[in-house]
Amino acid sequence: MQETRQNRVCRLLQKELSLIFQSQTRAMHGVMVSVTRVKISPDLGICTAYLSIFPSERGEELLENIRQNTATIRYDLGKKVRNQLRIIPELRFFIDDSLDYMEKIDELLKK
């Protein structure tokens, strides 16, 4: 039962975080941030979001900017999900480098 609720909350948070990042990066030309995976703690208090950032070269810079603005992102998220969640979880962001890893493997296989 608890796992079903966690999955529903993860999907909700992933969708809403994606919309927030889409609206924030619209002004920055040539930059795209997508939320690839979201995990949430069993008590729904901590949300870990994995981000795919394009272009990869600016990934660390953008991730640091996102981490500095976590409070603002959490506030925006709270406004969107206030009717579904009682407590807005603490947000943690990490880079999802699985696409870069797959690209490296593909290049190695072509050689």
Solvent accessible surface area in square Angstrom, and as a share of the most:
residue,aa,sasa,rsa
1,M,208,0.93
2,Q,94,0.42
3,E,123,0.55
4,T,80,0.46
5,R,90,0.33
6,Q,29,0.13
7,N,73,0.37
8,R,128,0.47
9,V,4,0.02
10,C,20,0.12
11,R,149,0.54
12,L,37,0.19
13,L,0,0.00
14,Q,57,0.25
15,K,116,0.49
16,E,21,0.09
17,L,0,0.00
18,S,37,0.24
19,L,80,0.40
20,I,5,0.02
21,F,2,0.01
22,Q,97,0.43
23,S,65,0.42
24,Q,80,0.36
25,T,19,0.11
26,R,161,0.59
27,A,84,0.65
28,M,67,0.30
29,H,169,0.75
30,G,61,0.59
31,V,14,0.08
32,M,118,0.53
33,V,11,0.06
34,S,45,0.29
35,V,10,0.06
36,T,53,0.31
37,R,112,0.41
38,V,12,0.07
39,K,107,0.45
40,I,19,0.10
41,S,27,0.18
42,P,96,0.60
43,D,114,0.59
44,L,30,0.15
45,G,23,0.22
46,I,58,0.29
47,C,0,0.00
48,T,25,0.14
49,A,0,0.00
50,Y,44,0.17
51,L,0,0.00
52,S,20,0.13
53,I,14,0.07
54,F,128,0.53
55,P,29,0.18
56,S,59,0.38
57,E,151,0.68
58,R,87,0.32
59,G,3,0.03
60,E,127,0.57
61,E,104,0.46
62,L,10,0.05
63,L,7,0.03
64,E,88,0.39
65,N,69,0.35
66,I,18,0.09
67,R,102,0.37
68,Q,134,0.60
69,N,67,0.35
70,T,31,0.18
71,A,80,0.62
72,T,74,0.43
73,I,2,0.01
74,R,95,0.35
75,Y,143,0.55
76,D,35,0.18
77,L,0,0.00
78,G,12,0.11
79,K,102,0.43
80,K,95,0.40
81,V,0,0.00
82,R,161,0.59
83,N,136,0.70
84,Q,102,0.46
85,L,12,0.06
86,R,226,0.82
87,I,115,0.58
88,I,32,0.16
89,P,1,0.00
90,E,78,0.35
91,L,10,0.05
92,R,107,0.39
93,F,4,0.02
94,F,87,0.36
95,I,53,0.27
96,D,26,0.13
97,D,87,0.45
98,S,49,0.32
99,L,103,0.51
100,D,59,0.30
101,Y,139,0.53
102,M,117,0.52
103,E,105,0.47
104,K,132,0.56
105,I,69,0.35
106,D,68,0.35
107,E,95,0.42
108,L,114,0.57
109,L,141,0.70
110,K,159,0.67
111,K,194,0.82
